[in-house]
Amino acid sequence: MTPSLWQIIVVGLLVVLLFGRGKISAMMGDVAQGIKAFKKGMSEDESEAARAEAKEPARSIEHQPGHAAPSAQNANANKAG
C-alpha cells in the first residue's frame, strides 16, 4: 500500500512541528558539510596516490630466453627432490 498525498502532508507537518524549521535546515547544512568533506578527502587520497606513482619510476622485468623463472626452477627442484 502506497501512502496517499494527505498522509505525506501529515507526516511532513509532524516532522516540522517536532524538529522545527531551523533544526531541519541546520541538520541539512551539517549533511552538506559532511558530503563536501568526504569528497575533499577522496580527492586528496587520489592526488596522493598519483604523486606516489609519479615519484616511483616504472619497473620492467627483462626475460632472457632459455632461462626459467626462479619460481619455475624452485617448483622443478621440489618435484625432483
N, C-alpha and C positions, 0 to 999 in steps of 0.2 A: 504494500500500500504506500503510495507516494503522498507526501504532505501537501495539503492544499495551500493556496495563497494566504488565506486567513491564518492558518497555523504558523506559517513562516513569519507573518507580521507580528503575531502574538509573541513568538519566541524572540524576535528581534527587539520588541519593546521590553520584554523581561530582562534581556541582557543589558540594554541601555539603562534600565532602572537599577539593576543590581550593581553594575560596574561604573556607570556614569560615562558621559561622553569624553571627559578629559582623561579618564583612566584608559579607555579603549584606544584613544589616539596616542597616548604615551606608550602603551604596550605595542602598538603597531610601529611606532618610531624605534623602539628597542629592537623589534624584529628586523626592521630595515637596517639598523646599525650592525646587527649580528650578521646579516647576509653580506653587507659590504666588507666587514672584517674577514669573513670566510673567503670571499673572492680575492681579497688582497693577499691573504695568507697563501692561497693556492697559486696565485701568480708569482709570489716570492719564491715558493718552492720550485716552480718551473724555471725561473730565471737562475736560481742557484744550481739546478741540475745542468742547465745549458752552460753556465760558467765552468762547472767542473769538467764537462765534456770538452770544452774549448781548451782548458789548461792541459789536459792529458792528451798526448799525441796518439794518433791511431797506431795500433799494433798490427803486425801482419805475421802470419806463420808461413814459413817457406818449406815447401815439400821437396825432398830430394828423392829422385827416382831410385828405386832399388832398395831403399831403406824403409823398414817397417816403423810404424809409430811406436813410441815407448809403451803405450798401453797394450798394443798388439804383441809386442815382444814379451811382456810380462805374462800375458794370457797363454802364449805358446810355451813359455818356460814352466808354467804351472801344470799344463797338460802333460808335458814330457816328464816332469819330476814326480 
